[in-house]
Amino acid sequence: MKEIVLNRRRLEMRLDNAALHLLVIGMMQGIFDSYMGTDSAVEWELSADESLELAVSRRIAAIDLRTA
């Protein structure tokens, strides 16, 4: 693991030589959801040399203005 940053809104991680990258992405999202007690969205990128960069952030609830 090259870098990991966690705050109240976001988790960012960089991992070199990422084997099973989809499993890592899912596990990090699950850990974030459990820790924060909320749903999240994930953005990720896998480079040609298999370095994984991912960001997990809190999902903001949509407000339906027709019923509000």
C-alpha positions as CSV (number, residue, x, y, z in Angstrom):
1,M,0.0,0.0,0.0
2,K,1.5,3.3,-1.0
3,E,-0.9,5.7,0.6
4,I,-4.2,5.8,2.5
5,V,-6.2,8.9,3.7
6,L,-9.4,8.8,5.6
7,N,-11.6,11.6,6.8
8,R,-15.3,12.1,7.6
9,R,-16.3,12.4,3.9
10,R,-13.8,10.3,1.9
11,L,-11.3,7.5,1.8
12,E,-8.5,7.7,-0.7
13,M,-6.1,4.9,-1.4
14,R,-3.2,4.1,-3.7
15,L,-1.9,0.6,-4.1
16,D,0.9,-0.6,-6.3
17,N,0.8,-4.0,-8.0
18,A,-2.9,-4.5,-7.2
19,A,-3.8,-8.1,-7.5
20,L,-7.5,-8.8,-7.4
21,H,-8.3,-5.1,-7.7
22,L,-12.1,-5.6,-7.8
23,L,-12.0,-7.5,-4.5
24,V,-9.8,-4.7,-2.9
25,I,-12.2,-2.0,-4.2
26,G,-15.3,-3.9,-2.8
27,M,-13.6,-4.5,0.6
28,M,-12.5,-0.9,1.0
29,Q,-16.0,0.3,0.2
30,G,-17.6,-2.1,2.6
31,I,-15.1,-1.1,5.4
32,F,-15.9,2.6,4.7
33,D,-19.7,2.0,4.8
34,S,-19.5,0.0,8.0
35,Y,-17.3,2.6,9.7
36,M,-19.3,5.6,8.6
37,G,-22.7,4.0,8.8
38,T,-23.7,5.3,5.4
39,D,-23.9,4.3,1.7
40,S,-21.0,5.3,-0.5
41,A,-19.9,5.7,-4.1
42,V,-16.6,4.6,-5.5
43,E,-14.3,6.0,-8.2
44,W,-11.2,4.0,-9.2
45,E,-8.5,3.7,-11.8
46,L,-6.1,0.9,-12.6
47,S,-3.0,1.9,-14.6
48,A,-1.1,-0.2,-17.1
49,D,1.5,-1.1,-14.4
50,E,-1.4,-2.3,-12.1
51,S,-1.3,0.6,-9.7
52,L,-4.8,1.1,-8.2
53,E,-6.1,4.5,-7.1
54,L,-9.5,4.6,-5.5
55,A,-11.7,7.1,-3.7
56,V,-14.7,6.1,-1.6
57,S,-17.0,9.0,-0.7
58,R,-20.3,9.3,1.2
59,R,-23.3,9.2,-1.1
60,I,-25.5,12.3,-0.7
61,A,-29.2,11.5,-0.5
62,A,-31.2,12.9,-3.4
63,I,-34.1,15.1,-2.6
64,D,-37.3,14.8,-4.7
65,L,-38.4,18.4,-5.1
66,R,-41.8,17.3,-6.4
67,T,-42.8,15.9,-3.0
68,A,-40.8,18.3,-0.8
